[in-house]
Amino acid sequence: MIYVAFSVVCSVLVSVLLKLARRFELDVGQAIAWNYLVAGVLAALLLQPSLAALREPGAPWPALLGLGVLLPTIFLALAASVRHAGIVRSDAAQRLSLLLSLLAAFALFGEQLSVVKVIGIALGLLALLCMVWRSGHGEVERGSVRWLYPLLVFAGFGTIDILFKRVAQAGVPLGAALLAMFALALPVAFALQLWRRLRGHTRFTARSALAGVALGLANFGNILFYLRGHRALPQHPALVFASMNIGVVALGALVGTLAFRERLSWLNLAGVALAVLAIGVIAQA
């Protein structure tokens, strides 16, 4: 379980780095772009994947291209969500995105629906509603931003997971898929930053590049330790899955409320608790 714990820490660390970006005057877009260079290099060096499956006639390039576009754009949405809605809501929304992939498993991949899974999905949707519910009488625009970005994170990461299942269904090994995804996301991320540079909205800095290195290390560490957790406990995939997702929601809640003093209503807190419960139910299904 030590690998799962490291994976949880790395996942929350990504959100912490995104949260601190504004305080240290870092350009999040640039950091995300450099992150994919670092993650791609680490994937090539540490996983050493065989790319033979990507050269096969049935290689799922449409899904891989979709992932190449979605990964950097949804990462930007995650950064905006962390900034406006906080770490607690953003991490929980990202982990609850498994509900969309679970629904897709029934609709697209022929998985059987069970009562327990229906209960888990219902709890997860209720948790999401509780977490994005806007309480108080603040400005409408500010309130809408606080629920819009977590919903984008929820929908975006759910779509990414569905596309990743398509890639896995085609028989592409995980290492090769990750390397292809990072390689495709890299030019998209830098194209977005070049467009911003040409419009005079940003300038490239060494500080943001270094932040990208840290972000890439945390992002890849999350993936690497999660894979090693599954390898260390091959007979208990549900345990690894539940521990990872519940751990991120719980640690994200602690870091957000204690370190960054994010204010949550009782309804938001109930949503976080329901998210943990939903993940546990789904893992047992």
N, C-alpha and C positions, 0 to 999 in steps of 0.2 A: 504493500500500500504506500510505501515511501515515494514511488514513482508518481502515483496519483496525487499525492500531496504536493510534490514539486510542480506537477502540471497545473493544479489549482492555483498555486502561488504565481506561476508564470502568467496564467490567464488573467488574474486580477491585476497583476503588475502592468499588463498592457493598458488596462483601464486607468490605472494610477498615472502612468506616463502621459496618457492623453489628457487627463485631468490637470496635470502640472504644466502642460505645454504653454498655456496662456500666461501663467505666472512667471515662467522663465523666458517669455517672448520667443517661443519656438513656432515655426510654421508647421502645422500638423500635416498639411498636404505633402510637403517635401519629406517630412519624416516617414510618412507612409510609403512614399515612392522608394526611398532608400531602404526601407524595411524589406521590400520584396527582393532587392538585390542581395541583401544579407541572408535572408531566408533561403533564396535559391542556391546560393553558394554553399550554405550549410547542408541543405538537402542533398546536393551533389556529392559533397565530401563525406558526410556522415552516413547517409542512407545508401549511397552508391547504387542507385537503381538501374536496372536494365531497361532500355528504352525500346526493346524489340516490339512490345505490344503496341506501341504508338505508331509503328510502321505497318501494322497489319491492315488489310483492306477495310475491316469493320471497326477501325479505331473511332471512338466517339468524339470526333473533333468538334461537332456543333456544341456539345455539352462543355467541352474543355474551353472553347472560345467564349461561351457564355460565362463560365467561371472566371476567365481572364478579365472580362469586363466588369462583372459583378464584384469580385473581391476588392479591388481598390475603391470602387464607388460606395459600397456598403461599409467599408472601413471608415470612409469619410463620414458616413451617416452615424456610425458608432461614435466617432470623435465628437460630432455635434451633439449626440444624445448624452454622452458623458458630461459635456460642457453645460448643456441646458437642463437636462433632467437628472443628472447625477449618476454616480457609479452604481448605486443600489438598483435603480430602475433599469439601467442599461444592461447590466450583467444578467439580471433576471429575465429581461426581454430576450436577450441573446440565447439564453439557455432554454427558454420556453418555445423558441422557434422549432424545437424538436416536434411540437404538435403538428406543424405543417407537414414535416417529413413523414410523420406517423399517418396523417390523413392521406398523404400521397401513396404510402405503402398499401393502403386499402384500395384506393381508386386506380392507381397506375401499376402497381407491382403484384397485385393479386393476393395480398396478405389477408388472413381471416380476421374479422372484427370480433372482439370478445367484450363481455360486459365490463370487465376490469379495465380494459383499454378505453372504453367509452367513458367510464367514470374518471379515469386519468385525464382524458382530453377535456371533459367538462370542467374539472377542477383547474386545469391549466388555463382555459379560456377565462374562467372566473378570476383567477389570479391576475391575468393580464389586465382585465377590466379594472380590478381594484388598484393596480399599480399605476395605471395611466389616468385614473380619475382625477379631475382637477377640482380641488377643494378651495374654498375661500372666494374672495371677490377681487382678485387681482386683475391686471389688464388681460383682456381677452387674447390679444396677440401673444403675450408671454405664456399664458396658460396653454394655448394651442400648440406652441412650440414644445412645451414640456411633454405633451402626450404624442405629438406627431413623430418626433424622432425615435422614441422607443418602439412605436408601431412600425416605422421603417426598418429598424434593426430586426424586429421580430419577423417581418415579411422577407427581408433580404437574406438573413441567415437561413431561414427556412427554405427559400428557393435555392440557395447555395447547396444546402444539404441534399435536396432533391436531385440537383444536377450531379452532385458527387455520387449519389446512388446509381445514377445512369452510367457514370464512368465505371464504377465498380461492377455493375451488371454486365458491362462489356468485357470484363476480364482484365482490365488494366491494373497492375499492381499498385499499391498505395504510394510507394516511393516514386514511381514513374509519373503517377497522376499529380502528386504534389509538385514535382519539379516542373512539369508542363504548366501547371496552374501558375506557379510563381513566375516562370519565364514569360507567359502570356500577360500576366498582370503588370509586369514591370514596364513595358512600353506604354501601356494604357495609363498607368499612374504618372509617368513622366510626361506624357502628352498633355494630361490635364494640368500639370504644373507649368509646362512650357506655354500653354494657352494663357494661364494666369499671368505669367511673366511678360508675355507680349502685350497684355492689356494693362500692364503696370500695377498689378495687384500684389505682386510679391517679388522678391529677389532671392536668389539662391545664397545660402549661408552655410559656413562650416558647422555652426552650432546646430542647425536643423539636421544636417547630415549625420552628425554624431548622435543626435536624438534618434534618428532613423536606425542607426546601428544598434542602440539599446532596445528599440522597439522590435527590430528583427530578431535579436537574441531571445527576447521574451516570447515573441510570437512563435518562433520555431521551437523554443524550449517547451512550450505548452503542447505542441504536437508530438515532439519526440518523447517526452515523459509519458504522455497518454498512451502512445504506442507501446512503450516499454511496460507500462502497467498492464496492458492486455496480454503481453507476452509472458509476464511474470505470473499472471493469474488466468491461464487459458481456459480453465474450467468454470470461471466465474465472470463472464462478460457483463452480466447485469449488475454485479457488484461494482465493477470498475466504472460502468456507465453512470450508475446512480451516485456513487461517491464523487465522481468528477463534477457532475452537474449540480448536485446539492452542495458540494463543497464550494463551488464558485459563487452560487447564490448566497450562501451563508457568510463566506469570507468577504464577498463584495459588500454585503449589508454591514458587516462590522467595520470595514475600512471606510465606507462611505459615511456612516453615522459618527464614528469615533474620530477618525483622522480628518475628515473634511466637513464634519458637522452638517451633513445634509439633513434637512428637515422633512420628515415624512409624517403624514397624517395616520391616524389609527387604521384607516382603510388601506393606505399604502402598505403599512406593516402587515396587515392581514393578507394582502396580496403576496408579499414575500413569503409568508408562512404557507400560504396555499400553493405557491410555486414549488416549494420544497416537498410538500405533500404530493403534489401532482407527479413530480419526477419520481418519487419513491413508488407510487402506485404503478406508473408506466413501466418502471424497471422490473416490478414483480409480475407483470402481465405475461 
